[in-house]
Amino acid sequence: MRRPMITTFALALTLGAGQTLGAQSTKDVKLHVNPRWKECSFQLDPSLTQPAWHQFAQEAGIVTYFRSLSGAEPMGKGQVELSLMQWKTGIHDTDAAWNDTFVHPDSAHWLFEGDGLKFPGLMLRAGISDRTDAGIYFTKSPGANYGFYGGQLQHAFLNGAKHGWAASMRVSFVSMYGPRDVAFSVYGLDVVASRRIPLFAEWASISPYVGGSTYLSRAHETSSLVDLKDENVLGAQGMVGAAAQLSIARISVEYGVARVSSLSMKVGVSKHI
């Protein structure tokens, strides 16, 4: 009974996320062009307004948020996981919040094609004690002028090994590097609960999880073309996901509900050292 239930859950999660992310406004705005970079890059346009700058800070907090895509159960001291990950967020790149903060190689090179902005990245997590895990994240947009790095600390206050259910709290940050006229960072606090369901002995399991986050997004401009106040925006999101273990392989999917919804996936390997 478990495998059909798990398959149904994963299918419903993916389909539901696809429907929510599927709305993308008609791309009928004029792009700001700068051929200096081969890919879309951060550069503020003089037409950027304070309300659009506020919207950017609010939505970029979700776009760049540190997602570990894992349940609440601690990894265990000495356990290390290396993962490739990608999340897609359903922003509208025709909004001034995004159109006036980016430049493009040519007038037909949109920020993204399809129904969401995708961010790939590399993440390393490790168990530093029986209840505490730490993680770092890094990404760089090839051909563009920006990238992101971040860190996370997770502590389990209810251990699934003893109680069946696990519950943890996480603190995290992500910061952007590269652009000369934009400084951006986001700080987060998560509470997450999960339950590990064994599938085949100890080498295969799945851990459905739910959680909630609150974040502080901070945007600061240093451009001579605009004169905008710093934006410090509080936000929140909910999350539901599942993390599967297949021997040393780790596969996760997560759907986030917020001002702009997101769908995230992770594939990695884990080993005790």
Secondary structure, DSSP 4 states (H G I P E B T S, - for coil): -HHHHHHHHHHHHHHHHHHHHT------SPPPB-TTSSS-EE---TT--HHHHHHHHHHHHHHT-------SS---TTEEEEEEEEEEE---TTSHHHHTTEEBSSTT--S-SSSSEEEEEEEEEEE-SSSEEEEEEEEE-TTSS-EEEEEEEEEEEE-HHHHSEEEEEEEEEEEEES-SSEEEEEEEEEEEEEE-EEEETTTEEEEEEEEEEEEEEEEEE--SS-----EEEEEEEEEEEEEEEETTEEEEEEEEESSS-EEEEEEEEEEE-
